[in-house]
Amino acid sequence: MSERDGRVVVALDVGGTGMKCALIRPDGAVVHAERHPTGADRGAEAVVDTILAVADGLVGTARTAGLTPTALGIVVPGIVDQTRGVAVWSANIGFRNVPLRDLATDRLGLPTALGHDVRAGGLAEARLGAGRDAGHVLFVAIGTGIAAAHVVAGAAATGAHGAAGELGHILVRPGGPRCGCGRSGCLEAIASASAVARRYTALAAGTTGDADTTSDGGSAAGPTPGPTVVTAAEVADRAAAGEELATRVWREAVEALADGLATGQALYDVQTIVLGGGLAQAGPGLFDPLRTALRERLTFHREPRLVPAALGDEAGCLGAALLALDQLEDS
Ligand SMILES: [Zn+2]
């Protein structure tokens, strides 16, 4: 493990718009980082070609620098079968049963691990970041959607079908706003950063703000300008400043989140809940009321520590490196 022996793993975190890539030492130190566009609009096959080319390039960069790449870790969004190394399904990138692990091993000749982006981020937060003092951690990423990773003793549960951790689709408001998954009242339809922004914007414009992705648009048609889109961070700021509508939308999001986290705590009984993603950057404006609301919902369950993520948007890439290292240890 000495840093002089020059061993590194190649890590790629493939997102819907960009890839974060790095060479990382076994102790977690990043020795080289680069970013590339995913170009998901080109189709899944082209994205796979880009992933393999970028990984190949990183192997070359490592060798040129006198380092020894020992393994590759790739994490992607969607449904991932980590055991078989298959990207089963992804809405953003269009993966359908892509055997990405074997493709990478064939191309690069390195042992390769394929994982899920949020689970990898949770793994990194649990082992290297905000959850590192806890054996049982629930990592919750709140951005466009809401997803989670349950990490026990340094390993994230994948589920039987690669779909564990879909906390955003816990039903918290039956009959509530419609979710992207097609059901009404899911947590992420109320408390994701996108939902907070959408709901505030709609209410400010005098529409219901409920549910409606199905644009009935028939009412009040006319030359009125479209609503200005307000971000979730701005809603948080306006709520902190005491604005009535923002306070209401923010409180509803916080209460829905508390319902979701209380369910998570009932299921997993963790020491620490780590909140990541854009919404977690709201700081005390989120964490203070959320701690109170969560406490109100717990009866006999122990209250977890509720803390912000520590690794920022590098968490997924660090998690990819951990998966690569873990698989070397296992083999
Ligand atoms: Zn849903």
Boltz pocket constraint, residues with backbone or C-beta under 6 A from the ligand:
constraints:
  - pocket:
      binder: B
      contacts: [[A, 168], [A, 169], [A, 179], [A, 180], [A, 181], [A, 182], [A, 183], [A, 186]]
      max_distance: 6.0
